[in-house]
Amino acid sequence: MKQLLTMALRDLGRNRRRSLFSALALGIGLALLLLMAGVVNGEMEGALNSAITLQSGHLQVRSKTYTEDKTSLAFEDLVENPGDLAARIGQLPPVAVVTPRLFASGIAAVGDRSVGLRIVGIDPASPANDPFRKGLVGAFLAPDDREGVLIGQTLADKIALKTGDSLTLLVNTSNGDVDQQAFVIRGVFNTNTPGFDENTVLMPLAKAQAITRADNHASILFILLKDKEQTGAVAAALTSNQYDVKTWLQLNDVAVQTEQLANGFMYVLYLIALAITATVIVNTLVMAVFERTREIGVLSAIGMRSSRIMTMFLVESGFLTIGGIVIGLVLGGLMVLWATVFGFHIGNIGATGLLISDTIHAHLTLSDTVMLTALTLIISLIASLYPATLASRMEPVEALHGGRG
Protein backbone atom coordinates (compact mmCIF):
# COMPACT_ATOMS: atom_id res chain seq x y z
CA MET A 1 0.00 0.00 0.00
CA LYS A 2 2.89 2.33 0.74
CA GLN A 3 4.07 1.89 -2.85
CA LEU A 4 0.63 2.86 -4.18
CA LEU A 5 0.59 5.98 -2.02
CA THR A 6 4.02 6.98 -3.27
CA MET A 7 3.06 6.42 -6.91
CA ALA A 8 -0.21 8.33 -6.50
CA LEU A 9 1.56 11.34 -4.97
CA ARG A 10 4.21 11.23 -7.67
CA ASP A 11 1.60 11.11 -10.44
CA LEU A 12 -0.33 14.04 -8.97
CA GLY A 13 2.91 15.98 -8.70
CA ARG A 14 3.54 15.65 -12.41
CA ASN A 15 1.02 18.38 -13.07
CA ARG A 16 0.84 20.31 -9.84
CA ARG A 17 -1.17 23.18 -11.26
CA ARG A 18 -3.90 20.91 -12.61
CA SER A 19 -4.04 18.93 -9.37
CA LEU A 20 -4.19 22.13 -7.31
CA PHE A 21 -7.00 23.62 -9.36
CA SER A 22 -8.95 20.36 -9.25
CA ALA A 23 -8.76 20.27 -5.44
CA LEU A 24 -9.51 23.99 -5.31
CA ALA A 25 -12.64 23.59 -7.45
CA LEU A 26 -13.91 20.87 -5.13
CA GLY A 27 -13.01 22.97 -2.09
CA ILE A 28 -14.86 26.03 -3.36
CA GLY A 29 -17.90 23.88 -4.08
CA LEU A 30 -17.86 22.48 -0.54
CA ALA A 31 -17.29 25.94 0.95
CA LEU A 32 -20.28 27.38 -0.89
CA LEU A 33 -22.47 24.49 0.25
CA LEU A 34 -21.37 25.01 3.86
CA LEU A 35 -22.26 28.69 3.57
CA MET A 36 -25.59 27.84 1.95
CA ALA A 37 -26.42 25.31 4.68
CA GLY A 38 -25.50 27.82 7.38
CA VAL A 39 -27.59 30.61 5.85
CA VAL A 40 -30.68 28.45 5.27
CA ASN A 41 -30.44 26.96 8.75
CA GLY A 42 -29.85 30.40 10.27
CA GLU A 43 -32.82 31.89 8.41
CA MET A 44 -35.23 29.16 9.48
CA GLU A 45 -33.93 29.04 13.05
CA GLY A 46 -34.11 32.83 13.29
CA ALA A 47 -37.69 32.88 12.00
CA LEU A 48 -38.72 30.21 14.49
CA ASN A 49 -36.97 31.93 17.41
CA SER A 50 -38.59 35.26 16.48
CA ALA A 51 -42.00 33.62 16.33
CA ILE A 52 -41.51 32.04 19.76
CA THR A 53 -40.20 35.14 21.54
CA LEU A 54 -42.52 37.65 19.89
CA GLN A 55 -45.89 36.01 19.43
CA SER A 56 -46.31 32.31 20.22
CA GLY A 57 -44.12 31.53 23.22
CA HIS A 58 -43.20 27.92 23.94
CA LEU A 59 -46.74 27.36 25.17
CA GLN A 60 -50.07 29.14 25.16
CA VAL A 61 -53.02 28.56 27.45
CA ARG A 62 -56.30 29.83 26.04
CA SER A 63 -60.01 29.16 25.84
CA LYS A 64 -61.02 26.05 23.94
CA THR A 65 -63.19 28.18 21.63
CA TYR A 66 -60.58 30.86 20.92
CA THR A 67 -59.47 31.17 17.30
CA GLU A 68 -56.44 33.30 16.62
CA ASP A 69 -57.44 34.20 13.05
CA LYS A 70 -60.67 35.87 14.19
CA THR A 71 -59.07 37.64 17.19
CA SER A 72 -62.30 37.07 19.08
CA LEU A 73 -63.07 39.26 22.10
CA ALA A 74 -66.21 37.40 23.20
CA PHE A 75 -65.95 36.50 26.88
CA GLU A 76 -66.44 32.79 26.20
CA ASP A 77 -63.37 32.89 23.91
CA LEU A 78 -61.12 34.57 26.48
CA VAL A 79 -59.29 33.49 29.64
CA GLU A 80 -61.01 34.78 32.78
CA ASN A 81 -58.91 36.10 35.69
CA PRO A 82 -55.64 35.54 33.79
CA GLY A 83 -53.49 36.92 36.60
CA ASP A 84 -54.53 34.19 39.04
CA LEU A 85 -54.01 31.43 36.49
CA ALA A 86 -50.62 32.90 35.49
CA ALA A 87 -49.50 32.89 39.12
CA ARG A 88 -50.32 29.18 39.47
CA ILE A 89 -48.61 28.24 36.22
CA GLY A 90 -45.55 30.30 37.18
CA GLN A 91 -44.95 27.99 40.13
CA LEU A 92 -44.02 25.12 37.81
CA PRO A 93 -40.19 24.69 37.88
CA PRO A 94 -39.68 24.54 34.05
CA VAL A 95 -41.59 27.81 33.50
CA ALA A 96 -39.40 30.89 33.06
CA VAL A 97 -42.07 33.48 32.24
CA VAL A 98 -45.86 33.44 32.07
CA THR A 99 -47.83 36.57 31.26
CA PRO A 100 -51.36 37.37 30.00
CA ARG A 101 -51.81 39.06 26.64
CA LEU A 102 -54.92 40.47 25.01
CA PHE A 103 -55.19 40.73 21.23
CA ALA A 104 -57.53 43.03 19.31
CA SER A 105 -57.75 44.15 15.72
CA GLY A 106 -57.81 47.84 14.94
CA ILE A 107 -56.94 50.67 12.61
CA ALA A 108 -54.38 53.42 13.07
CA ALA A 109 -55.44 56.78 11.62
CA VAL A 110 -52.97 59.57 10.96
CA GLY A 111 -54.36 62.49 9.01
CA ASP A 112 -55.98 61.06 5.91
CA ARG A 113 -54.01 57.79 6.12
CA SER A 114 -55.13 54.59 7.85
CA VAL A 115 -53.39 51.28 8.46
CA GLY A 116 -54.86 48.00 9.72
CA LEU A 117 -52.93 46.47 12.60
CA ARG A 118 -52.98 44.22 15.64
CA ILE A 119 -53.21 45.71 19.11
CA VAL A 120 -51.54 43.71 21.86
CA GLY A 121 -52.21 44.35 25.52
CA ILE A 122 -49.14 43.41 27.59
CA ASP A 123 -48.05 43.45 31.20
CA PRO A 124 -45.27 46.07 31.02
CA ALA A 125 -43.42 44.56 33.99
CA SER A 126 -43.05 41.08 32.44
CA PRO A 127 -39.60 39.90 31.27
CA ALA A 128 -41.39 38.52 28.19
CA ASN A 129 -41.25 42.10 26.85
CA ASP A 130 -37.45 42.17 26.73
CA PRO A 131 -37.40 41.87 22.89
CA PHE A 132 -39.37 45.14 22.76
CA ARG A 133 -37.04 46.90 25.19
CA LYS A 134 -33.93 46.19 23.12
CA GLY A 135 -33.31 49.01 20.69
CA LEU A 136 -36.30 50.95 22.02
CA VAL A 137 -36.32 54.64 21.12
CA GLY A 138 -38.21 56.53 23.81
CA ALA A 139 -39.73 55.23 27.03
CA PHE A 140 -41.38 51.92 27.81
CA LEU A 141 -44.96 51.67 28.96
CA ALA A 142 -46.08 51.92 32.58
CA PRO A 143 -48.82 49.56 33.88
CA ASP A 144 -51.15 52.49 34.65
CA ASP A 145 -50.52 54.40 31.42
CA ARG A 146 -53.89 55.18 29.83
CA GLU A 147 -52.72 57.22 26.86
CA GLY A 148 -49.43 55.68 25.77
CA VAL A 149 -48.61 53.05 23.16
CA LEU A 150 -45.53 51.57 21.52
CA ILE A 151 -45.29 51.06 17.77
CA GLY A 152 -42.80 49.17 15.61
CA GLN A 153 -40.07 50.92 13.66
CA THR A 154 -41.38 49.64 10.34
CA LEU A 155 -44.86 51.00 11.11
CA ALA A 156 -43.38 54.30 12.28
CA ASP A 157 -41.50 54.66 9.00
CA LYS A 158 -44.57 53.68 7.01
CA ILE A 159 -46.86 56.35 8.50
CA ALA A 160 -44.09 58.87 9.29
CA LEU A 161 -44.46 58.95 13.08
CA LYS A 162 -41.96 59.23 15.91
CA THR A 163 -41.82 59.26 19.70
CA GLY A 164 -44.12 61.89 21.16
CA ASP A 165 -46.45 62.05 18.16
CA SER A 166 -50.19 61.46 18.43
CA LEU A 167 -51.89 58.42 16.94
CA THR A 168 -55.61 57.70 16.71
CA LEU A 169 -56.64 54.09 17.15
CA LEU A 170 -60.00 52.55 16.22
CA VAL A 171 -60.32 49.33 18.21
CA ASN A 172 -62.87 46.51 18.00
CA THR A 173 -64.61 45.76 21.31
CA SER A 174 -66.10 42.67 22.90
CA ASN A 175 -69.66 43.78 22.15
CA GLY A 176 -68.98 44.29 18.45
CA ASP A 177 -68.60 48.06 18.53
CA VAL A 178 -65.61 50.17 17.60
CA ASP A 179 -63.98 52.46 20.14
CA GLN A 180 -61.77 55.37 19.16
CA GLN A 181 -59.10 57.21 21.13
CA ALA A 182 -56.03 59.33 20.54
CA PHE A 183 -52.82 57.93 21.99
CA VAL A 184 -49.29 59.26 22.45
CA ILE A 185 -46.40 57.22 21.07
CA ARG A 186 -44.20 56.66 24.13
CA GLY A 187 -41.59 54.71 22.21
CA VAL A 188 -40.68 52.97 18.97
CA PHE A 189 -39.44 49.39 19.24
CA ASN A 190 -37.37 47.51 16.69
CA THR A 191 -37.28 43.72 16.83
CA ASN A 192 -35.49 43.57 13.45
CA THR A 193 -38.50 41.62 12.21
CA PRO A 194 -40.35 43.88 9.75
CA GLY A 195 -43.31 41.52 9.43
CA PHE A 196 -44.04 41.95 13.14
CA ASP A 197 -43.00 45.58 13.60
CA GLU A 198 -45.18 46.78 10.73
CA ASN A 199 -48.46 45.46 12.12
CA THR A 200 -48.18 45.63 15.91
CA VAL A 201 -49.10 48.26 18.49
CA LEU A 202 -48.46 47.58 22.18
CA MET A 203 -50.40 49.07 25.08
CA PRO A 204 -50.70 48.18 28.79
CA LEU A 205 -52.97 45.20 29.44
CA ALA A 206 -55.25 47.20 31.74
CA LYS A 207 -55.82 49.83 29.05
CA ALA A 208 -56.37 47.18 26.37
CA GLN A 209 -58.96 45.50 28.58
CA ALA A 210 -60.68 48.83 29.16
CA ILE A 211 -60.84 50.02 25.55
CA THR A 212 -62.00 46.61 24.27
CA ARG A 213 -64.42 46.19 27.21
CA ALA A 214 -62.87 42.81 27.92
CA ASP A 215 -62.92 43.42 31.69
CA ASN A 216 -60.59 41.02 33.54
CA HIS A 217 -59.96 38.74 30.55
CA ALA A 218 -57.03 37.94 28.27
CA SER A 219 -56.73 36.20 24.92
CA ILE A 220 -53.89 33.92 26.00
CA LEU A 221 -51.33 33.19 28.65
CA PHE A 222 -47.95 33.55 26.97
CA ILE A 223 -45.44 31.05 28.43
CA LEU A 224 -41.67 30.82 27.96
CA LEU A 225 -39.78 27.83 29.35
CA LYS A 226 -36.25 27.51 30.67
CA ASP A 227 -35.70 24.58 28.32
CA LYS A 228 -37.62 24.14 25.08
CA GLU A 229 -37.26 20.37 25.41
CA GLN A 230 -39.64 20.50 28.40
CA THR A 231 -42.52 21.72 26.22
CA GLY A 232 -44.28 18.37 26.01
CA ALA A 233 -44.03 17.66 29.73
CA VAL A 234 -45.33 21.10 30.74
CA ALA A 235 -48.13 20.93 28.18
CA ALA A 236 -49.24 17.59 29.65
CA ALA A 237 -49.19 19.07 33.16
CA LEU A 238 -51.35 22.03 32.07
CA THR A 239 -53.91 20.02 30.12
CA SER A 240 -57.43 20.53 31.51
CA ASN A 241 -61.06 20.41 30.44
CA GLN A 242 -61.40 24.17 30.85
CA TYR A 243 -58.53 25.49 28.77
CA ASP A 244 -56.69 24.58 25.58
CA VAL A 245 -52.89 24.22 25.64
CA LYS A 246 -50.94 24.85 22.44
CA THR A 247 -47.22 24.15 21.94
CA TRP A 248 -44.81 26.17 19.83
CA LEU A 249 -44.80 23.37 17.25
CA GLN A 250 -48.55 23.66 16.80
CA LEU A 251 -48.53 27.44 16.82
CA ASN A 252 -45.73 27.70 14.25
CA ASP A 253 -46.86 24.94 11.92
CA VAL A 254 -46.09 27.01 8.81
CA ALA A 255 -42.52 27.68 9.93
CA VAL A 256 -41.92 24.04 10.88
CA GLN A 257 -43.27 22.73 7.56
CA THR A 258 -41.28 25.34 5.63
CA GLU A 259 -38.12 24.26 7.42
CA GLN A 260 -38.77 20.60 6.59
CA LEU A 261 -39.46 21.45 2.95
CA ALA A 262 -36.34 23.61 2.75
CA ASN A 263 -34.18 20.85 4.23
CA GLY A 264 -35.51 18.30 1.73
CA PHE A 265 -34.88 20.66 -1.17
CA MET A 266 -31.39 21.50 0.09
CA TYR A 267 -30.37 17.81 0.20
CA VAL A 268 -31.26 17.49 -3.49
CA LEU A 269 -29.36 20.69 -4.26
CA TYR A 270 -26.32 19.44 -2.32
CA LEU A 271 -26.21 16.24 -4.37
CA ILE A 272 -26.51 18.10 -7.67
CA ALA A 273 -23.85 20.67 -6.76
CA LEU A 274 -21.41 18.05 -5.49
CA ALA A 275 -21.97 15.85 -8.53
CA ILE A 276 -21.13 18.78 -10.81
CA THR A 277 -18.08 19.66 -8.72
CA ALA A 278 -16.88 16.04 -8.69
CA THR A 279 -16.72 16.05 -12.49
CA VAL A 280 -13.64 18.24 -12.17
CA ILE A 281 -11.80 15.38 -10.46
CA VAL A 282 -13.17 12.91 -13.03
CA ASN A 283 -11.86 15.06 -15.88
CA THR A 284 -8.48 15.36 -14.19
CA LEU A 285 -8.17 11.60 -13.79
CA VAL A 286 -9.45 10.84 -17.30
CA MET A 287 -6.79 13.16 -18.73
CA ALA A 288 -4.20 11.42 -16.56
CA VAL A 289 -5.31 8.03 -17.89
CA PHE A 290 -4.81 9.04 -21.53
CA GLU A 291 -1.54 10.85 -20.78
CA ARG A 292 -0.18 7.75 -19.02
CA THR A 293 -1.47 5.10 -21.42
CA ARG A 294 1.99 3.67 -22.14
CA GLU A 295 2.90 3.74 -18.42
CA ILE A 296 -0.26 1.79 -17.64
CA GLY A 297 0.67 -0.69 -20.37
CA VAL A 298 4.16 -1.16 -18.89
CA LEU A 299 2.73 -1.70 -15.41
CA SER A 300 0.33 -4.29 -16.79
CA ALA A 301 3.09 -5.98 -18.79
CA ILE A 302 5.33 -6.40 -15.74
CA GLY A 303 2.51 -8.07 -13.83
CA MET A 304 0.57 -5.38 -12.01
CA ARG A 305 -2.99 -6.59 -11.70
CA SER A 306 -5.87 -4.49 -13.02
CA SER A 307 -7.34 -4.24 -9.51
CA ARG A 308 -4.09 -2.68 -8.29
CA ILE A 309 -4.08 -0.19 -11.17
CA MET A 310 -7.66 0.69 -10.34
CA THR A 311 -6.73 1.15 -6.68
CA MET A 312 -3.87 3.46 -7.66
CA PHE A 313 -6.24 5.82 -9.46
CA LEU A 314 -8.72 5.65 -6.60
CA VAL A 315 -5.91 6.65 -4.23
CA GLU A 316 -5.11 9.61 -6.46
CA SER A 317 -8.76 10.57 -6.37
CA GLY A 318 -8.71 10.22 -2.59
CA PHE A 319 -5.75 12.60 -2.30
CA LEU A 320 -7.46 15.16 -4.54
CA THR A 321 -10.72 14.82 -2.60
CA ILE A 322 -9.08 15.13 0.82
CA GLY A 323 -7.15 18.17 -0.36
CA GLY A 324 -10.38 19.71 -1.68
CA ILE A 325 -12.18 18.94 1.58
CA VAL A 326 -9.45 20.61 3.64
CA ILE A 327 -9.59 23.69 1.40
CA GLY A 328 -13.40 23.67 1.58
CA LEU A 329 -13.53 23.39 5.37
CA VAL A 330 -11.06 26.23 5.85
CA LEU A 331 -12.60 28.52 3.22
CA GLY A 332 -16.16 27.58 4.17
CA GLY A 333 -15.42 28.06 7.86
CA LEU A 334 -14.19 31.60 7.23
CA MET A 335 -17.22 32.41 5.06
CA VAL A 336 -19.66 31.02 7.63
CA LEU A 337 -17.88 32.88 10.44
CA TRP A 338 -18.29 36.15 8.55
CA ALA A 339 -21.97 35.42 7.84
CA THR A 340 -22.53 34.47 11.48
CA VAL A 341 -21.04 37.69 12.85
CA PHE A 342 -22.19 40.21 10.24
CA GLY A 343 -25.02 38.41 8.43
CA PHE A 344 -26.76 39.35 5.20
CA HIS A 345 -29.12 42.32 5.34
CA ILE A 346 -32.25 41.59 3.30
CA GLY A 347 -34.57 44.29 4.67
CA ASN A 348 -38.31 43.92 4.55
CA ILE A 349 -39.08 41.22 1.97
CA GLY A 350 -42.80 41.29 2.72
CA ALA A 351 -42.98 37.65 3.82
CA THR A 352 -46.27 36.50 5.31
CA GLY A 353 -46.65 33.61 7.73
CA LEU A 354 -42.98 33.74 8.74
CA LEU A 355 -41.30 36.32 10.99
CA ILE A 356 -38.11 36.65 8.98
CA SER A 357 -35.50 39.00 10.36
CA ASP A 358 -34.18 41.86 8.24
CA THR A 359 -30.69 40.38 8.68
CA ILE A 360 -29.96 36.69 8.21
CA HIS A 361 -27.14 35.30 10.34
CA ALA A 362 -25.68 31.94 9.41
CA HIS A 363 -25.83 29.03 11.82
CA LEU A 364 -23.87 25.99 10.70
CA THR A 365 -24.33 22.86 12.79
CA LEU A 366 -21.78 20.11 13.32
CA SER A 367 -24.17 17.56 11.81
CA ASP A 368 -24.48 19.60 8.58
CA THR A 369 -20.70 19.96 8.39
CA VAL A 370 -20.12 16.24 8.84
CA MET A 371 -22.90 15.37 6.40
CA LEU A 372 -21.60 17.66 3.64
CA THR A 373 -18.02 16.50 4.18
CA ALA A 374 -19.07 12.85 3.96
CA LEU A 375 -21.17 13.52 0.86
CA THR A 376 -18.24 15.25 -0.82
CA LEU A 377 -15.94 12.33 -0.10
CA ILE A 378 -18.44 9.65 -1.17
CA ILE A 379 -19.60 11.36 -4.37
CA SER A 380 -16.04 12.17 -5.45
CA LEU A 381 -14.87 8.60 -4.90
CA ILE A 382 -17.90 7.19 -6.72
CA ALA A 383 -17.29 9.56 -9.63
CA SER A 384 -13.63 8.50 -9.82
CA LEU A 385 -14.64 4.87 -10.41
CA TYR A 386 -15.05 5.62 -14.12
CA PRO A 387 -11.47 6.76 -14.88
CA ALA A 388 -10.08 4.11 -12.49
CA THR A 389 -12.04 1.38 -14.28
CA LEU A 390 -11.00 2.82 -17.65
CA ALA A 391 -7.34 2.52 -16.67
CA SER A 392 -7.68 -1.00 -15.23
CA ARG A 393 -9.31 -2.39 -18.39
CA MET A 394 -6.56 -1.31 -20.79
CA GLU A 395 -4.93 -4.19 -22.63
CA PRO A 396 -1.14 -4.14 -22.16
CA VAL A 397 -0.30 -4.54 -25.84
CA GLU A 398 -2.77 -1.89 -26.99
CA ALA A 399 -1.63 0.46 -24.24
CA LEU A 400 2.04 0.05 -25.18
CA HIS A 401 1.32 0.81 -28.83
CA GLY A 402 -1.28 3.49 -28.18
CA GLY A 403 0.61 5.70 -25.74
CA ARG A 404 2.71 8.64 -26.69
CA GLY A 405 5.24 8.15 -23.93
N, C-alpha and C positions, 0 to 999 in steps of 0.2 A: 504493500500500500504506500509505503514511503516513496518508492520509485514513481508511482503514479502521481503522487502529489508534486514531486520534483519536476516531472515532465509537464504536468498541467501548468505549473507556475512559469516554467521556461517558455511554453508555447504562448501563454498570455503575454509574456514579456517581449515576444517578437514584435508585436505591434501595440506598444504601450498606449499610444494615443487612442486607438480604436477601443481597446479594453477599458481605458479610463472613461471615455465618453459613453460606452455601453452601461457601465456601472452607474455613471452619473445620471443617465436617462432614467434608469430604474429608480435611483434614489430620489430624483425630483418627483417622479410619479408617486412614490410612497409618501414623500413629504406633503404633497398636495392633498393626498387622501387623508393623512393625519389631520391636516388643517381643516379639511372639509368635515371630517367626523367630529372634531372639536367644536366647530362653529354650529353644526346642526344640533349636536347634543346640548351645547350652551344655550342656543335659542329656545329649544323645547323645555329645557330645565328652567330657564329664566322665566318663560311664560307660565309654567306651572307654579313656580315659587311666587310669582307676582299674583296669580289668581288666588293662591292660598292666603297670602298675607294681606291682600287688599279686599277680597270680597267673599271667599268661601270659608276660610279657616280650615283646620283639619277636620272639624266636625261642626255641624249645625243642629241645634234642637229647635223644632218649630211645630206648629199645629199640623195635624194630619191632613187638613184640608187646604193648607197654604200652597199656593202655586206662585213660583217666583216670576214667571212671565207676566202674570196679570197684576203683580204688585198689589194684591188685595189688602184693603184696610178694614174689612168686615171683622167684627170682634171674634167671631167663630174661627177666623183664619189666623188669628194672632195669638201670641203667648201672653197669658194673663200673669200679672205680678212677676215680671221677668227678673227683678232684683233678687227676690227670695229664691227663685229657682237657680239663678246664677251663683248665689252664695253657697248653695248645697253642692252644686256641681264643682265649684272651685275647691272643695275639700278633698276631691279625689287626687291622690299623689301624682298621677301622670299629667294632670292639667296644669298648664303654665298660665293661661289667661282665659277668662270667660267673661263676656260682656254682651249686654243686649244691644240690638240695633233695630231701628225702625226704618223701613224703606217706603218712599212715596214717589209717585211720578209728578212732574210739574213742568212749568215753563218759566224761563228767565226772560224778562222783558227789559230792554235797554233802548230808550228812545223808540224808534220805529222798527227795531229788530227784536226777534224772539227766537229762543233756542229751546228745544225739548231736552230735558235732562232728568237725572235721578237724584232725589233728595235723600240723604242718609242721616238719620238721627243717631248720634254717637254719645257715649259717656266720655267726656273730655279727659277724665282722669285715668282712663284705662291705658295700660301699656300697649294694647293692640293698636293704638293710634300712632305708634312710633314711626311707621313709614310716612305719615303725613307731617310729622314734625321735622323730619330730615329735609333740609333745603327749603324750609318754610320762609317765605318773605312776609314779614308782619308778625302779628301776635296770634297765639293759639286761642281757641275758644275757652270760655269759662262755663262751668255747669249752669250758672244762673243767667247767662247771657240771653236776652230775649230779642236782640236786634242784630246779632252778628252771625256771619256765615264764613266758611272757607270755600274757595273755588280752586279748581285745578289750573295749572299754568297754561295748558293748551286751550282751555275755555276762556281764560283771561285774554289770551292773545286773539282768540277768535272774535270776541265781542268788545275788544279794546277797553278792558277794565284793569284797575290796579287796586292795591290796598288803600282803603279809605273811601273808595267810590261807593255809590249807592246802586242797589240792584233790586228790582221788583220781581218777586216770585209769585206765581200762581200755582197753588198746591191743591191736589185732590184730597178730599176728606173722607172719613169713614162713612158718612151718610150720603155720599155721592155728589156733594156740592164741591165748589171750587173756592178756596180762600185766597186772598191776595194781601200781600204786605211788602213794604219796602224794607230791605235789609242793608246793613253796612258790611262791606267786605273787610273782615279783620285781618285776613292773611291769604296768601296764594301758595298752595302746596304744589310740589313737583315730585311725583313718584317715578319720573322717567318712563312712564307708561301712557303714551298719548291716548290710547283707547279708553283708559279709565279717567284720566285727568280732563278729558274733553266733555264728559257727560255726567260729572259728579259734583254735587254741592253738599257740604257737610254743615250740620247745625247741631247744637246740643240736643240730647235725647228729650229732655223736658220740653223744650220749645217745639220739637218735631211732634211730640205727642199732643201738645196744645193746639198747634195750627192744623193738624189733621184730625183733631177730636178723637184721638185714639185712647185717651185717658191713660191708665197705667197698663199699657200693652206694648209689645214689641213684635216685630216681624220674626226675628230669629234670636237665638243665643249663639254668638260667634265664639268658637272655642279653638284655642291654639294649644298644642301639646308640647311637652318637653322633648318627646321622641315620636316622630311620625310613625314609627313601627308599632306604636301602641294604639293606633287608631282603631283597629278591630276590637281590641279588648275593651277600650273605653266605650265604644259604640254599643257593645253587648251589655255593658254595665248600665248604660243610660236608657236602654230600650224599655218602653212602657206602652200601656194602652192609650195613654192620654196624648203623648207627643210623638212626633216622627223624628228619627235621628238619621242624618245624612252624613256620609263620609266624603272626604275630599276627592276620592276616586269617582263617586257618584256625581258630585257637584261639578266636576271638571271633565266630564265624559268626552267632550269635544277635543280637549287638549290631549287626553290620554290616547284616544283613537288616532289623532293626528300624529302623535309621537310614534305609535306603532306602525302606522302607514309609512311615515318618513323613514323609520329604521328598515322596513322591508325594501323600500325603494333604494335606500343607500347601499344595501348589500348587493343588489343587482348592479348598481353603478360601480361599486368597488371591483366586482368581478370583471366587468367590461373594461374599466380603466387599467386594471392590472394585466389583463390579457393583451391589450394593445401595447402596454409598456414592455411586456415580456417578449414581444416580437423583436425588440431591439437585440436582446440576447440571442434569440434564434438566428437572426440575420448575421450576427457576429460569428456564431459557431458554424453556420452554413458556409460563409466565406472562408473560414478557417479550414473546413473540410476540403473544399475545392483547391485551396492554396497548398494544402499538404497531402494531395492525392498520392504522389509518389512516396512520401514518407509513410503514409498508411500502408501502401503496398509493400514497402520494405519490412515494416513491422509484422505484417501478416506473413510475409515470406520466411521470416526468421522464426516463426512459430507463435507469435502473439495471438491469442485467441480473440475472436470477434467480441466476446463478452468483455474482455479486458480493454479492448479499444473503445467499446461503448462506455465503459466505466470511466475511462480517461477523459472523454468529452463531458460526461456528467460531472466529473470533478471540476473541470474548467468552468462549467456552468455554475457549479456551487460556489466557486471562488468569486465569479462575477456577481452572483446574487447576494452573497454575504457582503461584498464590498458595497453594492448598491443599497443594501439594507442599512449598513452603518452610516452611509452618507444620508439616506433618507431619515433615519432616526435623529441624527444631529441637526440636519437642516429643518426637518419637520418640527423638532422640539423647539428650536429657536422661533419658528413662525407661530407655533401655538402659544409660546410664552408671550410673544408680542400681542397676539390677539386676545390673550387672557387678561393682560394688564391694561391695554389701551382699547381693545374692542373695535368693532366696526359700527360707525354711526349710520343708521338707516332712517332716522327721523320718524315721522308719522306716516306709516304706509297704509293707514286706513283699514287695518285688519279687523274683522268682526268675529266674535266668538273666542278669540285668543287675546290675552293681554300681553302683547309683544312689546318689549322695551325698545326705546329709541336707539339704544346701543347694544349690540350683541357681543357678549364676551364668550370666548371659547372655553370649553370645559372638556378636556380629553381624559377619558378614563383609562385605567391600566388594562382593563379587559379589551377595549377597542384597540389599544396599541398592540397588545399581544395578538389579537385576531388579525389585524392588518399585516403585521409582520409575518405571521404564519401563512396567511394567504399569499403574500408576495413570494415567500420561499417555495411554497407548494406549486403555485401556478408557473413560476419560472422554471422549476425542475421538470414539471410535466411538459412545458413547451420545448425544453431542450432535448426531450426524447427523440424528436424528429431528426435533428442533425446528428445526434449520437448514433441512432439506428442507421442513418445514411452512411456514416463512416464505417460502422461495423459490418455492413453488408457488401462492401467493396471487394471484388475479386482481386487477389494479389497480382495476377498477370495483367489484368486490365488496368489496375491502378499504376503498375510500374510503367506501362506504355502510355497511359493517359496523362500522367503528371507532367508538369513543366519544370520540376526540380526546385 
